[in-house]
Amino acid sequence: MDGLEVTDCTKCEELVESRSQIVNGAGPADADVLFVGEGPGANEDEQGEPFVGRSGSVLDDALADAGLERADIRMTNCVRCRPPENRDPTKEELNNCRPYLAREVELVAPEVVVTLGKVPGEHLLERSVAVTKETGDVERVELGGEPRDVLLCLHPAATLYDASQKEAFRETIEKAATMAGVEGGQSRLGEY
């Protein structure tokens, strides 16, 4: 790892074969909010940036509602290479990539780490997570060498498949902004 970038990694043979590139985190190196997803999907693998495509649009809308923009936050993933057929990363793959994530958290030193979905929540908290029930919950855990606040959140895609999840997702993103000291934006919930 060179600073915040993983420039070469061959630890996970199956991921190396399925990726077209390593997808590093994106956003300011000193962001107050760090969003952590599971791993790159097809769009992310193609474009080389986390959370693009439909899920990225949902996240962008919720960020705007909370008074944030992509330029204000950093996004990364538990694994930096696309798992084949968008399957969940294995425990071994997650553990192989964990030092990269820990180093990124250490260097960025965010006020709050927001897990987007069940896999990153379970990976960072090292326990089972019922993400729909625990969305909005905060736990203080050791990450990147220091205790950090981890805010559990639904994955943006959850709102695409279940409209009843939109409000909980939006409220959790607003909570992240508040925890980072950002004044909330105008609510546009009816627009997304």
ROTORSE-123141 format. One record per residue: x, y, z of N, C-alpha, C in turn. Coordinates in steps of 0.1 Angstrom, whole numbers, padded with zeros to 4 digits, always signed. Example, Ala and Ser with C-alpha at 12.3 -4.5 7.8 and 13.67 -1.06 7.14 Angstrom:
2
+-------+-------+-------+-------+-------+-------+-------+-------+-------+
!    nX !    nY !    nZ !   caX !   caY !   caZ !    cX !    cY !    cZ !
+-------+-------+-------+-------+-------+-------+-------+-------+-------+
! +0132 ! -0057 ! +0078 ! +0123 ! -0045 ! +0078 ! +0132 ! -0033 ! +0078 !
! +0128 ! -0022 ! +0071 ! +0137 ! -0011 ! +0071 ! +0129 ! +0000 ! +0079 !
+-------+-------+-------+-------+-------+-------+-------+-------+-------+
//
This chain:
192
+-------+-------+-------+-------+-------+-------+-------+-------+-------+
!    nX !    nY !    nZ !   caX !   caY !   caZ !    cX !    cY !    cZ !
+-------+-------+-------+-------+-------+-------+-------+-------+-------+
! +0009 ! -0012 ! +0000 ! +0000 ! +0000 ! +0000 ! +0009 ! +0012 ! +0000 !
! +0006 ! +0021 ! -0009 ! +0014 ! +0034 ! -0011 ! +0004 ! +0045 ! -0006 !
! +0006 ! +0049 ! +0006 ! -0003 ! +0059 ! +0012 ! -0017 ! +0053 ! +0013 !
! -0027 ! +0059 ! +0006 ! -0041 ! +0054 ! +0006 ! -0044 ! +0044 ! -0005 !
! -0034 ! +0042 ! -0014 ! -0036 ! +0034 ! -0026 ! -0030 ! +0020 ! -0025 !
! -0037 ! +0010 ! -0028 ! -0032 ! -0003 ! -0030 ! -0028 ! -0004 ! -0045 !
! -0015 ! -0005 ! -0048 ! -0011 ! -0004 ! -0061 ! -0009 ! -0018 ! -0068 !
! -0007 ! -0028 ! -0059 ! -0006 ! -0042 ! -0064 ! -0008 ! -0051 ! -0053 !
! -0017 ! -0061 ! -0056 ! -0020 ! -0071 ! -0046 ! -0024 ! -0084 ! -0053 !
! -0018 ! -0095 ! -0049 ! -0022 ! -0108 ! -0055 ! -0025 ! -0118 ! -0044 !
! -0030 ! -0114 ! -0032 ! -0033 ! -0123 ! -0021 ! -0045 ! -0132 ! -0023 !
! -0054 ! -0127 ! -0031 ! -0067 ! -0135 ! -0034 ! -0067 ! -0139 ! -0048 !
! -0063 ! -0151 ! -0051 ! -0062 ! -0156 ! -0065 ! -0075 ! -0154 ! -0073 !
! -0087 ! -0157 ! -0067 ! -0100 ! -0156 ! -0074 ! -0103 ! -0142 ! -0076 !
! -0100 ! -0133 ! -0067 ! -0103 ! -0119 ! -0069 ! -0094 ! -0112 ! -0080 !
! -0082 ! -0116 ! -0080 ! -0072 ! -0111 ! -0090 ! -0077 ! -0115 ! -0104 !
! -0082 ! -0127 ! -0105 ! -0087 ! -0132 ! -0118 ! -0100 ! -0125 ! -0122 !
! -0108 ! -0121 ! -0112 ! -0121 ! -0115 ! -0116 ! -0121 ! -0100 ! -0118 !
! -0111 ! -0093 ! -0113 ! -0110 ! -0079 ! -0113 ! -0104 ! -0074 ! -0126 !
! -0108 ! -0062 ! -0130 ! -0101 ! -0055 ! -0141 ! -0091 ! -0045 ! -0136 !
! -0094 ! -0041 ! -0123 ! -0084 ! -0032 ! -0116 ! -0087 ! -0032 ! -0101 !
! -0078 ! -0027 ! -0093 ! -0080 ! -0025 ! -0079 ! -0088 ! -0013 ! -0077 !
! -0098 ! -0013 ! -0069 ! -0107 ! -0001 ! -0067 ! -0103 ! +0004 ! -0053 !
! -0096 ! +0015 ! -0053 ! -0092 ! +0021 ! -0041 ! -0103 ! +0031 ! -0036 !
! -0101 ! +0036 ! -0024 ! -0111 ! +0045 ! -0018 ! -0110 ! +0058 ! -0026 !
! -0121 ! +0066 ! -0025 ! -0121 ! +0079 ! -0032 ! -0126 ! +0090 ! -0023 !
! -0121 ! +0102 ! -0024 ! -0125 ! +0113 ! -0016 ! -0113 ! +0118 ! -0008 !
! -0115 ! +0129 ! +0000 ! -0105 ! +0135 ! +0007 ! -0097 ! +0126 ! +0016 !
! -0084 ! +0128 ! +0017 ! -0076 ! +0120 ! +0026 ! -0078 ! +0124 ! +0041 !
! -0086 ! +0135 ! +0043 ! -0088 ! +0139 ! +0057 ! -0103 ! +0141 ! +0060 !
! -0111 ! +0133 ! +0053 ! -0126 ! +0134 ! +0054 ! -0130 ! +0130 ! +0068 !
! -0141 ! +0137 ! +0073 ! -0146 ! +0135 ! +0086 ! -0156 ! +0122 ! +0086 !
! -0161 ! +0118 ! +0074 ! -0169 ! +0107 ! +0073 ! -0163 ! +0097 ! +0063 !
! -0161 ! +0085 ! +0067 ! -0156 ! +0074 ! +0058 ! -0167 ! +0063 ! +0057 !
! -0172 ! +0062 ! +0045 ! -0182 ! +0051 ! +0042 ! -0174 ! +0039 ! +0037 !
! -0179 ! +0027 ! +0043 ! -0172 ! +0015 ! +0040 ! -0183 ! +0005 ! +0034 !
! -0181 ! +0001 ! +0022 ! -0189 ! -0009 ! +0016 ! -0183 ! -0023 ! +0016 !
! -0190 ! -0032 ! +0009 ! -0185 ! -0046 ! +0009 ! -0173 ! -0048 ! +0000 !
! -0176 ! -0045 ! -0013 ! -0166 ! -0046 ! -0024 ! -0171 ! -0041 ! -0036 !
! -0162 ! -0039 ! -0046 ! -0166 ! -0033 ! -0059 ! -0176 ! -0042 ! -0067 !
! -0186 ! -0036 ! -0073 ! -0194 ! -0043 ! -0082 ! -0189 ! -0041 ! -0096 !
! -0197 ! -0045 ! -0106 ! -0193 ! -0044 ! -0120 ! -0190 ! -0029 ! -0124 !
! -0199 ! -0020 ! -0120 ! -0197 ! -0006 ! -0124 ! -0184 ! +0000 ! -0117 !
! -0182 ! -0004 ! -0104 ! -0170 ! +0001 ! -0097 ! -0158 ! -0004 ! -0103 !
! -0158 ! -0017 ! -0106 ! -0146 ! -0024 ! -0112 ! -0143 ! -0017 ! -0126 !
! -0153 ! -0014 ! -0133 ! -0151 ! -0007 ! -0146 ! -0146 ! +0007 ! -0145 !
! -0151 ! +0015 ! -0135 ! -0148 ! +0029 ! -0134 ! -0137 ! +0032 ! -0124 !
! -0134 ! +0022 ! -0116 ! -0123 ! +0024 ! -0106 ! -0126 ! +0032 ! -0094 !
! -0139 ! +0033 ! -0091 ! -0143 ! +0042 ! -0080 ! -0155 ! +0035 ! -0072 !
! -0155 ! +0036 ! -0059 ! -0165 ! +0029 ! -0051 ! -0179 ! +0037 ! -0053 !
! -0189 ! +0029 ! -0052 ! -0203 ! +0035 ! -0052 ! -0206 ! +0044 ! -0064 !
! -0206 ! +0038 ! -0075 ! -0211 ! +0044 ! -0087 ! -0223 ! +0036 ! -0092 !
! -0230 ! +0040 ! -0102 ! -0242 ! +0033 ! -0106 ! -0254 ! +0036 ! -0097 !
! -0264 ! +0028 ! -0097 ! -0277 ! +0031 ! -0091 ! -0275 ! +0033 ! -0076 !
! -0267 ! +0024 ! -0069 ! -0265 ! +0025 ! -0055 ! -0258 ! +0039 ! -0052 !
! -0249 ! +0042 ! -0060 ! -0241 ! +0055 ! -0058 ! -0251 ! +0067 ! -0060 !
! -0260 ! +0066 ! -0069 ! -0270 ! +0077 ! -0070 ! -0279 ! +0078 ! -0058 !
! -0283 ! +0067 ! -0052 ! -0291 ! +0067 ! -0040 ! -0283 ! +0074 ! -0029 !
! -0270 ! +0070 ! -0028 ! -0262 ! +0075 ! -0017 ! -0259 ! +0090 ! -0019 !
! -0257 ! +0094 ! -0032 ! -0255 ! +0108 ! -0035 ! -0267 ! +0117 ! -0031 !
! -0279 ! +0112 ! -0034 ! -0291 ! +0119 ! -0030 ! -0292 ! +0120 ! -0015 !
! -0290 ! +0110 ! -0007 ! -0290 ! +0110 ! +0007 ! -0280 ! +0119 ! +0013 !
! -0268 ! +0119 ! +0007 ! -0257 ! +0128 ! +0011 ! -0262 ! +0143 ! +0009 !
! -0267 ! +0146 ! -0002 ! -0272 ! +0160 ! -0005 ! -0283 ! +0164 ! +0005 !
! -0292 ! +0155 ! +0008 ! -0302 ! +0157 ! +0019 ! -0296 ! +0161 ! +0032 !
! -0285 ! +0155 ! +0035 ! -0278 ! +0157 ! +0048 ! -0268 ! +0168 ! +0048 !
! -0267 ! +0175 ! +0036 ! -0258 ! +0186 ! +0035 ! -0244 ! +0183 ! +0032 !
! -0242 ! +0171 ! +0026 ! -0229 ! +0166 ! +0022 ! -0228 ! +0164 ! +0007 !
! -0216 ! +0163 ! +0002 ! -0214 ! +0160 ! -0012 ! -0202 ! +0149 ! -0012 !
! -0201 ! +0143 ! -0023 ! -0190 ! +0133 ! -0024 ! -0176 ! +0140 ! -0021 !
! -0175 ! +0152 ! -0025 ! -0162 ! +0159 ! -0022 ! -0159 ! +0161 ! -0007 !
! -0170 ! +0159 ! +0001 ! -0168 ! +0161 ! +0016 ! -0165 ! +0148 ! +0023 !
! -0167 ! +0137 ! +0016 ! -0166 ! +0124 ! +0023 ! -0157 ! +0115 ! +0016 !
! -0153 ! +0104 ! +0022 ! -0145 ! +0094 ! +0016 ! -0152 ! +0081 ! +0016 !
! -0151 ! +0073 ! +0005 ! -0157 ! +0060 ! +0003 ! -0147 ! +0050 ! +0000 !
! -0149 ! +0038 ! +0006 ! -0140 ! +0027 ! +0004 ! -0147 ! +0014 ! +0005 !
! -0141 ! +0003 ! +0004 ! -0147 ! -0010 ! +0006 ! -0138 ! -0019 ! +0014 !
! -0145 ! -0030 ! +0019 ! -0137 ! -0040 ! +0027 ! -0127 ! -0047 ! +0019 !
! -0131 ! -0051 ! +0006 ! -0122 ! -0056 ! -0003 ! -0121 ! -0047 ! -0015 !
! -0109 ! -0046 ! -0021 ! -0107 ! -0037 ! -0032 ! -0108 ! -0043 ! -0046 !
! -0111 ! -0056 ! -0047 ! -0112 ! -0062 ! -0060 ! -0126 ! -0069 ! -0061 !
! -0132 ! -0068 ! -0073 ! -0146 ! -0073 ! -0075 ! -0146 ! -0088 ! -0073 !
! -0155 ! -0093 ! -0064 ! -0157 ! -0108 ! -0063 ! -0164 ! -0113 ! -0075 !
! -0161 ! -0125 ! -0080 ! -0168 ! -0130 ! -0092 ! -0183 ! -0130 ! -0090 !
! -0190 ! -0127 ! -0100 ! -0205 ! -0127 ! -0101 ! -0211 ! -0119 ! -0089 !
! -0204 ! -0109 ! -0084 ! -0208 ! -0101 ! -0073 ! -0212 ! -0109 ! -0060 !
! -0205 ! -0120 ! -0058 ! -0208 ! -0128 ! -0046 ! -0202 ! -0120 ! -0034 !
! -0206 ! -0124 ! -0022 ! -0200 ! -0118 ! -0010 ! -0185 ! -0122 ! -0009 !
! -0176 ! -0113 ! -0004 ! -0162 ! -0117 ! -0002 ! -0162 ! -0128 ! +0009 !
! -0152 ! -0137 ! +0007 ! -0151 ! -0147 ! +0017 ! -0144 ! -0141 ! +0029 !
! -0144 ! -0149 ! +0041 ! -0137 ! -0144 ! +0053 ! -0123 ! -0142 ! +0050 !
! -0117 ! -0152 ! +0043 ! -0102 ! -0151 ! +0040 ! -0099 ! -0138 ! +0031 !
! -0108 ! -0135 ! +0021 ! -0106 ! -0123 ! +0013 ! -0107 ! -0111 ! +0022 !
! -0117 ! -0110 ! +0030 ! -0119 ! -0099 ! +0039 ! -0107 ! -0097 ! +0048 !
! -0102 ! -0108 ! +0054 ! -0090 ! -0107 ! +0062 ! -0078 ! -0103 ! +0055 !
! -0076 ! -0108 ! +0042 ! -0065 ! -0104 ! +0034 ! -0064 ! -0089 ! +0032 !
! -0076 ! -0083 ! +0030 ! -0077 ! -0069 ! +0027 ! -0078 ! -0060 ! +0039 !
! -0080 ! -0066 ! +0050 ! -0082 ! -0058 ! +0063 ! -0071 ! -0048 ! +0066 !
! -0058 ! -0052 ! +0064 ! -0047 ! -0043 ! +0067 ! -0048 ! -0030 ! +0059 !
! -0052 ! -0032 ! +0046 ! -0054 ! -0020 ! +0038 ! -0065 ! -0011 ! +0043 !
! -0076 ! -0016 ! +0047 ! -0087 ! -0009 ! +0053 ! -0082 ! -0002 ! +0066 !
! -0076 ! -0010 ! +0074 ! -0071 ! -0004 ! +0087 ! -0061 ! +0008 ! +0085 !
! -0053 ! +0006 ! +0075 ! -0043 ! +0017 ! +0072 ! -0051 ! +0029 ! +0066 !
! -0061 ! +0027 ! +0058 ! -0068 ! +0038 ! +0053 ! -0076 ! +0046 ! +0064 !
! -0082 ! +0038 ! +0073 ! -0089 ! +0044 ! +0085 ! -0078 ! +0052 ! +0093 !
! -0067 ! +0047 ! +0095 ! -0056 ! +0053 ! +0103 ! -0052 ! +0066 ! +0096 !
! -0050 ! +0066 ! +0083 ! -0045 ! +0078 ! +0076 ! -0056 ! +0089 ! +0075 !
! -0068 ! +0085 ! +0072 ! -0079 ! +0094 ! +0071 ! -0084 ! +0100 ! +0084 !
! -0084 ! +0091 ! +0095 ! -0088 ! +0095 ! +0108 ! -0101 ! +0102 ! +0108 !
! -0112 ! +0095 ! +0103 ! -0125 ! +0101 ! +0103 ! -0131 ! +0103 ! +0117 !
! -0141 ! +0112 ! +0118 ! -0149 ! +0113 ! +0130 ! -0158 ! +0101 ! +0131 !
! -0163 ! +0096 ! +0120 ! -0172 ! +0085 ! +0120 ! -0170 ! +0076 ! +0108 !
! -0171 ! +0063 ! +0110 ! -0170 ! +0053 ! +0100 ! -0184 ! +0047 ! +0098 !
! -0189 ! +0048 ! +0086 ! -0203 ! +0043 ! +0083 ! -0202 ! +0031 ! +0075 !
! -0207 ! +0020 ! +0080 ! -0207 ! +0007 ! +0073 ! -0220 ! +0007 ! +0064 !
! -0218 ! +0004 ! +0051 ! -0230 ! +0003 ! +0042 ! -0233 ! -0011 ! +0039 !
! -0242 ! -0017 ! +0047 ! -0246 ! -0031 ! +0045 ! -0241 ! -0040 ! +0056 !
! -0246 ! -0052 ! +0055 ! -0243 ! -0062 ! +0065 ! -0229 ! -0067 ! +0066 !
! -0223 ! -0070 ! +0054 ! -0209 ! -0075 ! +0054 ! -0199 ! -0065 ! +0060 !
! -0199 ! -0052 ! +0056 ! -0189 ! -0043 ! +0063 ! -0192 ! -0042 ! +0078 !
! -0205 ! -0042 ! +0082 ! -0208 ! -0041 ! +0096 ! -0203 ! -0052 ! +0104 !
! -0205 ! -0064 ! +0099 ! -0200 ! -0076 ! +0106 ! -0185 ! -0077 ! +0106 !
! -0179 ! -0073 ! +0095 ! -0164 ! -0073 ! +0093 ! -0158 ! -0063 ! +0103 !
! -0163 ! -0051 ! +0104 ! -0156 ! -0041 ! +0113 ! -0160 ! -0043 ! +0128 !
! -0172 ! -0048 ! +0131 ! -0176 ! -0050 ! +0144 ! -0172 ! -0064 ! +0150 !
! -0169 ! -0073 ! +0140 ! -0165 ! -0087 ! +0143 ! -0175 ! -0094 ! +0151 !
! -0188 ! -0093 ! +0146 ! -0199 ! -0100 ! +0152 ! -0210 ! -0100 ! +0142 !
! -0221 ! -0108 ! +0145 ! -0232 ! -0109 ! +0136 ! -0240 ! -0095 ! +0137 !
! -0245 ! -0091 ! +0126 ! -0252 ! -0078 ! +0126 ! -0266 ! -0080 ! +0119 !
! -0276 ! -0076 ! +0125 ! -0290 ! -0076 ! +0119 ! -0292 ! -0061 ! +0114 !
! -0287 ! -0059 ! +0102 ! -0285 ! -0045 ! +0097 ! -0298 ! -0038 ! +0096 !
! -0309 ! -0044 ! +0092 ! -0322 ! -0036 ! +0092 ! -0327 ! -0032 ! +0105 !
! -0324 ! -0040 ! +0116 ! -0328 ! -0036 ! +0129 ! -0317 ! -0027 ! +0136 !
! -0305 ! -0028 ! +0132 ! -0294 ! -0020 ! +0138 ! -0290 ! -0007 ! +0131 !
! -0296 ! -0005 ! +0119 ! -0293 ! +0007 ! +0112 ! -0295 ! +0019 ! +0121 !
! -0285 ! +0028 ! +0122 ! -0285 ! +0039 ! +0130 ! -0278 ! +0038 ! +0143 !
! -0275 ! +0025 ! +0147 ! -0267 ! +0022 ! +0159 ! -0253 ! +0026 ! +0158 !
! -0247 ! +0030 ! +0169 ! -0232 ! +0034 ! +0169 ! -0225 ! +0025 ! +0179 !
! -0214 ! +0020 ! +0175 ! -0205 ! +0013 ! +0184 ! -0191 ! +0019 ! +0183 !
! -0184 ! +0019 ! +0194 ! -0170 ! +0024 ! +0195 ! -0161 ! +0012 ! +0194 !
! -0153 ! +0011 ! +0184 ! -0144 ! -0001 ! +0183 ! -0130 ! +0004 ! +0179 !
! -0120 ! -0005 ! +0181 ! -0107 ! -0002 ! +0177 ! -0105 ! -0004 ! +0162 !
! -0102 ! +0007 ! +0155 ! -0100 ! +0007 ! +0140 ! -0088 ! +0016 ! +0137 !
! -0079 ! +0011 ! +0129 ! -0068 ! +0020 ! +0125 ! -0060 ! +0025 ! +0137 !
! -0059 ! +0016 ! +0147 ! -0050 ! +0020 ! +0158 ! -0057 ! +0028 ! +0169 !
! -0069 ! +0032 ! +0168 ! -0076 ! +0041 ! +0178 ! -0091 ! +0037 ! +0179 !
! -0097 ! +0040 ! +0190 ! -0111 ! +0038 ! +0191 ! -0119 ! +0047 ! +0182 !
! -0128 ! +0042 ! +0175 ! -0136 ! +0050 ! +0165 ! -0151 ! +0047 ! +0166 !
! -0159 ! +0057 ! +0163 ! -0173 ! +0055 ! +0162 ! -0177 ! +0048 ! +0149 !
! -0183 ! +0037 ! +0149 ! -0188 ! +0030 ! +0137 ! -0203 ! +0031 ! +0137 !
! -0209 ! +0037 ! +0127 ! -0223 ! +0038 ! +0125 ! -0228 ! +0028 ! +0115 !
! -0237 ! +0019 ! +0120 ! -0243 ! +0009 ! +0111 ! -0253 ! +0015 ! +0102 !
! -0253 ! +0011 ! +0089 ! -0262 ! +0017 ! +0079 ! -0266 ! +0006 ! +0069 !
! -0278 ! +0007 ! +0064 ! -0282 ! -0001 ! +0053 ! -0274 ! +0002 ! +0041 !
! -0273 ! -0008 ! +0032 ! -0267 ! -0005 ! +0019 ! -0277 ! +0003 ! +0011 !
! -0272 ! +0013 ! +0003 ! -0281 ! +0021 ! -0005 ! -0290 ! +0012 ! -0014 !
! -0285 ! +0001 ! -0019 ! -0293 ! -0008 ! -0028 ! -0306 ! -0013 ! -0020 !
! -0305 ! -0014 ! -0007 ! -0317 ! -0019 ! +0000 ! -0329 ! -0010 ! -0002 !
! -0327 ! +0003 ! -0004 ! -0338 ! +0012 ! -0007 ! -0344 ! +0010 ! -0021 !
! -0336 ! +0005 ! -0030 ! -0341 ! +0002 ! -0043 ! -0350 ! -0010 ! -0044 !
! -0347 ! -0020 ! -0035 ! -0355 ! -0032 ! -0034 ! -0366 ! -0031 ! -0024 !
! -0366 ! -0022 ! -0015 ! -0376 ! -0021 ! -0004 ! -0377 ! -0007 ! -0001 !
! -0387 ! +0000 ! -0007 ! -0389 ! +0014 ! -0005 ! -0392 ! +0018 ! +0010 !
! -0396 ! +0008 ! +0018 ! -0398 ! +0011 ! +0032 ! -0385 ! +0014 ! +0040 !
! -0374 ! +0011 ! +0033 ! -0361 ! +0013 ! +0040 ! -0355 ! +0027 ! +0037 !
! -0361 ! +0035 ! +0028 ! -0356 ! +0048 ! +0025 ! -0354 ! +0057 ! +0036 !
! -0365 ! +0058 ! +0045 ! -0364 ! +0067 ! +0056 ! -0353 ! +0064 ! +0066 !
! -0352 ! +0051 ! +0069 ! -0341 ! +0047 ! +0079 ! -0327 ! +0050 ! +0073 !
! -0326 ! +0047 ! +0060 ! -0313 ! +0050 ! +0053 ! -0310 ! +0065 ! +0054 !
! -0320 ! +0073 ! +0050 ! -0318 ! +0087 ! +0050 ! -0314 ! +0093 ! +0064 !
! -0322 ! +0088 ! +0074 ! -0319 ! +0092 ! +0087 ! -0305 ! +0089 ! +0092 !
! -0301 ! +0077 ! +0088 ! -0287 ! +0073 ! +0092 ! -0276 ! +0081 ! +0086 !
! -0278 ! +0085 ! +0073 ! -0269 ! +0093 ! +0066 ! -0269 ! +0107 ! +0073 !
! -0281 ! +0112 ! +0077 ! -0281 ! +0125 ! +0084 ! -0274 ! +0124 ! +0097 !
! -0276 ! +0113 ! +0104 ! -0269 ! +0111 ! +0117 ! -0254 ! +0111 ! +0115 !
! -0249 ! +0105 ! +0104 ! -0234 ! +0105 ! +0101 ! -0230 ! +0120 ! +0099 !
! -0238 ! +0128 ! +0092 ! -0234 ! +0142 ! +0090 ! -0234 ! +0149 ! +0103 !
! -0244 ! +0147 ! +0112 ! -0244 ! +0153 ! +0125 ! -0232 ! +0149 ! +0133 !
! -0229 ! +0136 ! +0133 ! -0217 ! +0131 ! +0141 ! -0204 ! +0138 ! +0136 !
! -0204 ! +0141 ! +0123 ! -0192 ! +0148 ! +0118 ! -0192 ! +0163 ! +0119 !
! -0203 ! +0168 ! +0125 ! -0204 ! +0182 ! +0127 ! -0209 ! +0190 ! +0115 !
! -0216 ! +0184 ! +0106 ! -0221 ! +0190 ! +0094 ! -0236 ! +0194 ! +0096 !
! -0239 ! +0206 ! +0093 ! -0253 ! +0211 ! +0094 ! -0262 ! +0204 ! +0084 !
! -0274 ! +0199 ! +0088 ! -0282 ! +0191 ! +0078 ! -0287 ! +0200 ! +0067 !
! -0289 ! +0194 ! +0055 ! -0294 ! +0201 ! +0044 ! -0309 ! +0200 ! +0043 !
! -0315 ! +0205 ! +0032 ! -0329 ! +0205 ! +0030 ! -0333 ! +0191 ! +0027 !
! -0344 ! +0186 ! +0033 ! -0349 ! +0173 ! +0030 ! -0355 ! +0173 ! +0016 !
! -0351 ! +0163 ! +0008 ! -0357 ! +0160 ! -0005 ! -0361 ! +0146 ! -0006 !
! -0366 ! +0140 ! +0005 ! -0369 ! +0126 ! +0006 ! -0379 ! +0123 ! -0005 !
! -0389 ! +0131 ! -0008 ! -0399 ! +0128 ! -0018 ! -0394 ! +0127 ! -0032 !
! -0381 ! +0132 ! -0034 ! -0376 ! +0132 ! -0048 ! -0368 ! +0119 ! -0051 !
! -0365 ! +0110 ! -0040 ! -0357 ! +0098 ! -0043 ! -0364 ! +0086 ! -0039 !
+-------+-------+-------+-------+-------+-------+-------+-------+-------+
//
